[in-house]
Amino acid sequence: MEKLMKRLWSEEQGQDIAEYAVMLAVILVLVVGTIRLIGGSSNNVFSSVASSIGQ
């Protein structure tokens, strides 16, 4: 068990994968947040354009 722990601790490939996963999670949170903010505004704009065209 001790050898396994030392190997996992010294192995850098696992750390790289974890760092990429954290970066991906942060990027996804930013993208989803931006889409949610823009989504509500764009819905209002499209609705007002559609109602002005219909008049």
N, C-alpha and C positions, 0 to 999 in steps of 0.2 A: 504494500500500500504506500509505503514511504517513497519508493522508487517512482511509482505512478504520479504521486503528487509533485515530486521534483521535476519530472519530465513535463507535466502539464504547466508548471509554473515557469519553466525556462523556455517553453515552446512559444515562439513569437507568432506563428501563423494563426493560432487561436485568438490572440490579441488583435491582430489585424482584422480578422473577421468580425470580432465584437465592435471594433471601432467603426467599421463600415456599416454595421447594423445600426449603431447609434446615429451616425450621420444620416442614414436613410430614414430613420424614424423622425428626426428633426425636420428633414426636408419635406416628408409627407405631411407632418403637422402644419408646416407653413403653407404648403400648397392647398390642403383641405380648408384651412382657415381663410385663405385668400379667395378661394372659389365660393365659399359660403358668403363672404362679404360682398363679392361682386355679383353673386347670383341674385340676391334680393334686390339690389339696385337695378340690375339689367331687367329683371322681371317688371319693375315699375316703369322703366323706360319703354320697353316693348308694349306694355299695356297702354301707355299714354299715346304712343305713336299709332297703335291700332285704333284707338278710339278717335283720334283726330283724322285718320284716313276714312273712317266710317262715316264721318259727318258730312 
